[in-house]
Amino acid sequence: MEIQIDVPTVRGILTEEHDVAAAQIQESGPVTAVALSQARHDQRLAAAGDANTLACKAGCFWCCYFSVDVRPVEVFRILQFMEQALTAEDRTRIRQQISSNQRQLANVDRDTRARLNVRCPFLNEGRCSIYAARPQTCRNYHATNVAGCQRSYEHPEDLGIDPEFAPLTYQIGMAHVDGFSKAMAAAGYDHRAYEMNAALAHALEAPESAQQRFASKQPPFGEVEGESVPLEFEEG
């Protein structure tokens, strides 16, 4: 689906989010900054002119079996949320699912991973148990017709299935992510993309080491490899 870029909107969000995020990263640290950015992200998406066309709703979870990448700051935000908002029973269940997923995905390359259905460790009774702290990959996945998401779930090997999406919502979401990403990169923090289960498993196994390495602006997840991802709107 080809879309016409709303250049003024994209540029405005890029600049505003970068400036606000940069100040909050410096003043409060990256984990607090990403939590505040996530709240702004949700507000921007809800206010998008075509947000009313989205089919996404509570109880729809086809996309919760798709491959998800996370940035390190999102991992630490998720762990913070788990400790603050989830029960010990829920945390145990999540850890077990992360371990199971990690074993399933061991030595699997990105292309193969994209063709697998892997249950998100945070999916519980049809809902996301960390919704307020969900990563940007999830925040920016929207569809206007749930049938495409269902087809992708039922035929994960077919990467040609392209669910219909809302163009303005997509642009607003990606511009927001680009603005925050630029601020993190400018501050010197590792902002590469990591497979979610592998990154979480490492952070849960060695939380202090991972946090210290991240705080010192080093790759935080040991031998887990991250991947640099170009900005969606590189030229703004």
Secondary structure as GFF3:
##gff-version 3
##sequence-region A 1 236
A	DSSP	alpha_helix	7	28	.	.	.	ID=ss1
A	DSSP	alpha_helix	30	46	.	.	.	ID=ss2
A	DSSP	three_ten_helix	51	53	.	.	.	ID=ss3
A	DSSP	three_ten_helix	62	65	.	.	.	ID=ss4
A	DSSP	beta_strand	69	70	.	.	.	ID=ss5
A	DSSP	alpha_helix	72	85	.	.	.	ID=ss6
A	DSSP	alpha_helix	88	105	.	.	.	ID=ss7
A	DSSP	alpha_helix	110	113	.	.	.	ID=ss8
A	DSSP	beta_strand	123	124	.	.	.	ID=ss9
A	DSSP	beta_strand	127	128	.	.	.	ID=ss10
A	DSSP	three_ten_helix	131	133	.	.	.	ID=ss11
A	DSSP	alpha_helix	136	139	.	.	.	ID=ss12
A	DSSP	alpha_helix	146	154	.	.	.	ID=ss13
A	DSSP	alpha_helix	167	187	.	.	.	ID=ss14
A	DSSP	beta_strand	194	195	.	.	.	ID=ss15
A	DSSP	alpha_helix	196	205	.	.	.	ID=ss16
A	DSSP	alpha_helix	207	215	.	.	.	ID=ss17
###
